[in-house]
Amino acid sequence: MSTAVRSRVFKISAAAVTAAIAIGLCLFSQDDVSASIKERRVERLNAQIENVYTDEYQQMMDTEIADERDAKERTVDSIYTKVNPYGTNTTSMYVYFTTDQASTVSYTVSAEGYPDYTANAITSDEAAAAYREAAAGDADGSGNVGGTSTASQTTTVSSNDIASTEHEFLVLGLIPKVKNTITLTITDTDTDGNATTRTIEQTGPKLLGEEEVRLEQAVAPDESTVTTLGNGLYAILGNDSNEQDFMYYYDANGVIRGEIPVLYYRSHRLLFDNDGIMWFSASTKHFVGMNRLGKLVKIINLGDQYILHHDYALDSDGNIVSLATDLKHSDHAVQDQVIKVDTDSGEVSLLVDFGDLFPDYKQSTDHSGIDESDPTATNRWDWIHFNTIQLMDDGSALLSARETSTMIKINDIEGTPSLDYMIGEPSVWNGMDAQPSFLTKVGDSGDTGGQHSITVQYDSSLEDGQYYIYMFDNDFGYAMTRPDFDWTMIDGISTAQSSKDENSNSQFRKYLVDENAGTYTEVQDFDVPYSPYVSSAQELSDDLNLVDIGMQGLFGVYDDDGNLKAQYKMVLSSGYIYRVYQYGFRGFYFA
């Protein structure tokens, strides 16, 4: 539900409640009163979060923090703290103090009944910059400080490079509504590692939402798996709600370590730029940039023409390339555009209208569908439905098109876009101009059905022109705009609409693409529980893979043979969890 629509609904509801109270509360049943009170609470919370997502609020908190912090000298014996300083992470705590000698800081959050959470803090912008510089030179090409690839991230920086005499950072992970003991270990790097400890007691704040403090663990991770996962955090992206929406951080033990409210809709992934800013979507209309202290330093509104959906990426200039819908398109086509958002100016420009690139295919489809980014929309034409975009090293982009169960590579995405190749079932495109562009499949593996969360993975051991693509393969064949297509002709594809179908599975699937030979080859797959829509996959290390089974509210860690090493279950707010990715946050929150 858009913020404008939701705001109107809440205002009407609030007005009705106010009028009814004036007439007499006796007119309401107990349930009516409870529902009305809840509606008003949600309305107030929505208004509170809308205020947080303004430059005025962020600047006001900057001033308040500075005035309180600088009122006296802040040493290890007079540490300044403030819970949730910028309104952007409910269970975080800002910490500031100085030391005489350059030092590093680690912290442990302890609360009775919960596992400890320990992290090495990034305590200065200079330390964060040292990590970015180190990551830029990584041979493995990850180059994404703070980003995914948690367990395999190899970026290292010496303690001397991140030591400081001024320490300003966020402690993550206060447990709500109980006493937390935060133990700071302050290590002097100039005197053989002498360490000083200080403790802070803080009652964790009440969560704004109704999510679990600790997730149900269908399979609890063993000690070696927890060690491998480290202090990286699972980001729950899109447990969509009709009330207030959030992004959540959970640790390897399934304990909440962050609650990030968004305006509405969902965040789809976290992106980390070269200036130390974390970018994410906060609604269908807003991209925001957050610094390591939780301050929103950039708030970009897309304006009245486009809304974003499902995915985005950072280009080499630090601008956002996003999947989008053109709200002013006369034929009401949706989810078939790619736009660029200049993160400095906020300017929005169109890169590709796929209706222009594939006009014959578009015209062959039925004019039907909805816009999942705007549930109130009607008469939409969802003919291709992109759900993932990956920017590639050669200036091209690889996109996942759910409605056609196809992966599509587009050359020169920010210049003069043109079709390079497709991967999938060629018969979906029979008779179309683009049909001859399909790569040749090597082997007899099945093809994808409605795949999500495709990821391009480069490997230095491969030849130029070779790389991997892995994904969550829903193994679900259906297209609202192609009602006559027989999806059962694709080996292994299910047409069951329910995630509870006992005869269906989804898969983690990985291909080796060889552009030189014009081929793709399946190199890995294993079954996971069935989710006909949404969901995600992420390689964490050489032998661990994170898979979100979105429609079942499950996410789990699997080894390469498909053995389940850990599994978590989250209560669904409405229908599904869109994605779960794990982030190391090194060089952002953590050293």
N, C-alpha and C positions, 0 to 999 in steps of 0.2 A: 504494500500500500504506500503510495507516495506521501511525502510529508504534508503536502497541501491537502490531499484528500483525507489523510488521517487526522490532520488538524481540524478540518471541517467536521468530521465525524465526532471527534472528541468535544468540539465546541457545542455542537447540537446536543450531544448526550449530556454535557455539563449543564447546559441551559435547561434541559428537561428535568434533570435532577434537582436543580435549584428551584424550579417552579413547583415541583412536587413537594419539596420540603416546605415551601411556603404554604401550600394548601393543607399539608398535614402528613406526617410520616406514617400515619395509620393506613394510608392508601396503599402502602407498599407491603408486600410480603417480606419475610425475612430474607429470602433469596434475592428479591429485587433490591433491597437496601444494600446487601453485601455486594451485588454486582455494580450498583451505582457508586459505592464507595471505592471499589477497585478501579472503576473507570476514571474517577476523579484523581486517584493516586497515579494512575498511568499517565493521565493528561499532565499532571504536575511534573512527573519525571521526564516526559518528553520535552516539556518546556525548559526544564533545567538543562537537559543535554543540548538542546538547540542553543541555549545561551553559552554553554561551554565551547561550542563550535563557532565562536566569533573571535575576531582579532581583539575586540574590546575586552572580553573576559580574560583572554590569555595575557594581555598586557596588564590588566588589573592585578592578576595573580603574580606576575613578575614583580610588580611594585610592592605588593604585600610581602612577598617572600624576602625581597631585598631589605625592606624596612625592619622586619623581625630579625632576620639573620644578622644584619650589620649593627644592631642595637648595642652589641658588646663583642668583645674579642671571642672568637670561637676556636678553642683548642680541644685536645682529647678529653679535657675535663669540663668542657662547656659546649658539647656538641649540639648543633641546631638540627631539629628534625621537623618535618611536616608531612602528614599523611595525605596522599593523593593531591599533590600540590597544584596540578593544573586541571583537575577534574577528569582526567583521561585514563586513569587506572586505579580503580577503587582500592585495591589491596597493596598499593605501593607506598613507599615512604621516602621522601627526600632527606638526604643527609649532607651536612656541610661541617667541615672543621679544617684546621690547619695543623701542620707539624713543623718542627724546627728542621728536621732532616727529610730529604726525599724518601718517600715510603710508598709501598703498595698496600692495598686494603682488601681483605676478604671478609665475608660475613656469613653467619649461620643463623637461620631463622628456626627457632624451636618453639613448639607448642605441645602441650600434653595430649597424647593420643594420636599424634601425627609424626611421620618421619621428618627428620631435620632436612632443611634445604640449604645447601652451601654453594656459594659462588664467589669468584674473584671479580671485584668491581673494576670497571673503567671509571676512574675518578677525575679525569680531565679531558678536555677536548684534544690536547696534545697527544695523550695516550691513544685516543680513538683514531687520530690521524696516523699514528705510527702503525696501527693495525691495517688501515686502508692502504698505506704505502706498501706494507709487506704483502698484502693480498694481491695487489696489482702485479707483483712479481712472481706470484705462485706459478709453478710450472704446470699444475694440473688444470689451470684455466678456470678455477672456480671464481676467483676474483670478486667474490661477493661477501665481504665482511658482514657479519650479522645474519647472513642468509641461510638457506637450506644446506643440505649435506652436512648436518650436524656432526655425526660420528666420524665422518671421514675428513673433516676439515683439517688441513695440515698447517695453516698459518700460525707461525710462532713469532713472538716478539720478546726480547729480553726484559727482565724486570727493571733494569735501569732505564729502558726506553719508555716505560709506562709509569715509573715512580714520579711522585710530585710532592710538593709541600702544601698544596691547596687541594682539598678533596671534596668533590661535589658529585653526588651520584644518587641513583635510585636503588633502594633495597626492594626487591620484588618478593612477593609471596607471603604477606601477613595472612594468618588464618583468621577468618571472620569471627567476631564476637567472642573471642577467647584471648587470654593473656599470651602474648608472644614475647619471647626473649631473643633479642637480636644481639649476637656476640660479634663484635668487630675485632679482627686481628690486623694490627697495623705493623707492618714489617719494614724496618729501616734498611734500605739497600746500601747504605754507606758504612755500616758497622757490623759486617758479618751476619746480617740477617736478624738482628735483635728484634724481638716482637713484643708489642704491647697489646693488651686486650682491654676492651671496654664493653660493657653490656648496657643495653637499652631495653626497657620494658614498655610494651605498647599493646593496648587492646586493639585487636583487629576490627576494622569498621564493618558494619553490616553491608552485605552485598546489595546492589541495586536491583539485581534480578533474582530469579528463583532457581538458578542452576545448583547442582550438587557441589558441596565443598570437596567431597572425595567421590570419584567415579566408581561404580561397580566394576570390579576386575574379574571377568570371566576366566581369564588366565593371568595370574600375577607374574610379572617378570622376575626371572631369577637374578641373583646378584651380578652375574657376569653381563647380563643384558642391561641392567640398570647402569653398570659401570660404563659399558659401551655407549649407551645413550647420553651419559654425562648429565650436565645441568641444563642442556637444551630443553626447550619447552614445546609442547604440542600447541599449536594455534588452531582453535576450533573456529572455522570460518563459515558462518552461515547456519547456525541453528535457528532458522528463521522464526519470527514471532509476530503476532498481530498486536503486540504491546510495545515493549522497548527492545531494541536489538543490541546485541553485544558481540564482541570477539572475546574469546577466553584463552588464557594460557593455563595448561596443566603440565605437571612434571611427570617423570617416568613412573612415579608411584600413583599417578592418577589424582593428585592433590592440586586444587586450584592455586595458581600463583599469579593470576592477573585477570581482571575483569575490565575490558575496554568498551565503554558504551559507544555506539555509532548512531548516527541520526535515524536511519532506517535502512531496510534491505540488508546488505551484508558487505563485509570485506572479502575479497577473493584471493588475495595473496599479499605478502609484505615484500616491498622492494627497498633496497638500500643503495643510496647514491654515493657519489664521491665526496660529498660535503658533509657526510655523517647524518643524513636525514633518512628516516624510514617513511616510505610512502604507502598509503593504502586508500581504498575507497571507503567513504563514510556514508554514502547513500548512492542512489542512481545518478545524482547530479554533482557529487562532491568528491574530489581527491584532496587528501590532506597530507602534509609532511610534518612528522613529529621528530623532535630531537631526543637525545638519550635521557633527558630529564622528564620527558612526558609533555613538554610544551609543544603546542601546535604552531609551528613557525610559518606554515603555508596553508591556506585554505582556499581552494580553487573551486568555483562554481562553473559548471559547463555551459550555463546559459539556457535558452529556451528551445534550442534546436535538437540537441542530442542528449540521450541518456546512455550511460555505460551499462554493460552487463557482462558477467561471467569471467572476464580475464583482462589482464593488461601486463605490459612489460616496460622496462626502462631501455631506451636506446643509448647509443654511445655518447650522446650529448647530454644525457640526464633528463630527457623528455619522456613523457609517458605515451606509449602507443597502446590504444585500447580498442577492444570490441565495443560496438555501439549500435544504437538504433537512431535513425533520423525521424524525429517526431513530426516533421513537416513533409515527409514523403507522401505524395498524393495517393499512392496505391496502398498505403498502410503496411508496407513491408517492414519487418522487424528483424533485428539481430543479424543484419547482413552488411554492416558497415565497419570500417576501421578508421579511427580518428587519431590525431596526434594532439597532445596537450603540452604546450610550452610551459614548463614548470617555473620559469622565471616570470613570464608575462601573464600566464593563464590563458593565452590565446588558444583557441581550438580550431583545427583545420581538418578537412576530410582527406584521407589517404586513398581509400578504396570504397567504391560502391559495388558490391559483388553482383548486383543486378545488371550492371553494365558489363562486368567481366564474363558472366554466364547468362546472357539474356535468353538463350533458347531453353536452358534447363529451367530457369525461373518460370517462363511462360508455360512449361509443360506441367507445372504443379497446380494443385487445387488452391484456390484462394481461401485458406482457412488457417486457424491457429489462434494462439493467444500471445501476449507479451508477458513472459514470466517476470520481467523487471517491473511491470505495472499491472497487477492483477485486476485493476478496474477497467483496463482497456478492452475494447471489443472490436470485432471485424479486422483482426490483424492477419498478416500474411507471413507466416513463419516458415519460409520455404527452404532455408538452409541451416539456420540455427547454429552459429559458431559458439563453442564453449571454451576454447583454449587458443591462445596465441603465444608462440615462442619465436623470439627474434634470433636469427642465426648470424654466424660470424661473417658471412658474405653479403650482408645487407638484405637478405631475404627474410621471409617469415614462414613458419609452418603453423597451420591452423587445423583445428579439429572441428568438423562439421557434423553435428549429431544427426540432423535430419536425413543426411545422405550416408551416414556411417563411413565417412571418407576423411582422410587427412590430405590437406592441400598445401603444396609449397608455392609461394608467390615470390617471384624475383623482384628486387628493387622496391620493397614495400613503401619506402618513403620518397621514391622518385617517380619512375614510370612503371607501375606494377604490371606484371604479366605472369601468366601461369607457367610454372616449371614442371611439376609432376603431381600425381595423385597416388595414394595408397588406399586400397580397400577393394570392395567388390565391384568390378568394372561394369557389370550388367545394370547397376543402378543408373549409370550414365549412358546406356545404350542409345544410339541415335543422336547424341549430342556432340557438338564440336570439340568438347574437352575430352571425350572418351579415349582417344589414342594416347593421352598423356600418362596413363597408368603405368607405374613401374611393374616389372615382371616379378611375380612371387616365385621364390625358389623353395621347393618342398611342397608338402601337402597339408600344411597347417591351415586352420580355419581363418577367416577374416573377421574383422571387428564388427560389433553391432552397437551403435550409439556410444562410442568410446568417449571418455573424459580424461582431463588432466594429462594430456600428452606432454612428454618432456624430451627435449633434444639433449643428448649426452655425448660430448666429445671425449675421445680417448687418445692419448699420445701414442699408443701402440698401433693405432690404425693408420692406414694410408690416407693421403689427402682425398677428399671426396667420400670418405666413409665415416659413419657415425651411428650411434644407437638412437632409437626412439623407444621409450617405454611409456606405459599408460595403464589406467584402469579401463579394462575392456568390459563394458556392461554386459556384452553378449546378448543384447536385446535388439530385436529387429522390429522397427515400427516407424512410420512417418505419416503424420496426420495429413500432409499435403500430397502423399503418394499412396492413397488407400488401396490401389489395385496391385501394388508391387508385392510379389511373393517372397517374403524374407526367409521362409523356411528353406529356400534353395541354398542358402549359405550354411555351410557345415557348422554345426554346434550352436547356431543361433536359437535363442528362445523368443517366443512371442508372448510370454506370460507377462501381464501388466502388474501382477502383485509380487512384491519382494518376498512373500511367504511361500511362493511356489516351490514345492519340495523337489521338483524335477529340474530345476534351473540353478545354474551357477554363473557368477561372473569370474573374471580372471585378471591377474597381473600378467601383462604380456609385454615382451620386449623384442624389437626387430633390430637387425643390422642392415642399414641402408648403404648401398654401394651406388653412388650416382654415376661413377665411371662405367659400370656395367649395366646400369639401369635396372637394378634388382633390389629386392628386400627379402630378408630371410629371418624367420622366427628363431631366436636363440634362447629364449626362456619363456616359460609360462607355468602358472599354477592356479588352481581353482581357489576362489574365495566365496563367501556367502553372496547371495544374489541381491543385486540392486539394479533394477532396470533403468533408473535415472540417477543423475548426479554422481558423486563419489570421486575419489582421488587416489593417486599412488605416488610414492616418493622413495627413491633409493637412499638409504641412510648411510650405508657403508658397503664394503665389498660383499657382505653376506647378510645384511639386514634391510628389510623393505617395509615401509609404513603404508598401510592400505586402509582407507576409509570406506566403509560400506554404508553409504549415506542414508539410504531409506530404512536401514535397520538401526541407525544410531550407534553403530559399532565402529571402532577402529582398532587395528591390531598391527603388531610387528611380526613379520614372517622372515624365516631364513630363505635362502635361494631355492631350496627344495620345497618351499611351501609349508614348512612346519611352523606352527604358531608359537611364538616366543612370549608374547604378551597380548592381552586383549582387554579393551575398555568399552564400557557401555554408558551412553549418556541419554538421559530422558529427553525425548524430542519435544520441542516447544510446539511445533505444528506438524510438519511433515517429514523433515529430513535434515541431516547435516551436510552442507554442500561440499566442503573440503576440510581435510585436516592435514597440515604440513608441520613438520618439526623444524624449528629454527634454533641455531646455535647462539645467535645474538652476540657473537664475539666481536669485539671492537665497537659494540653499541652499548648494551648493558654490561657485558661481561668481558673480562680479560682472559 
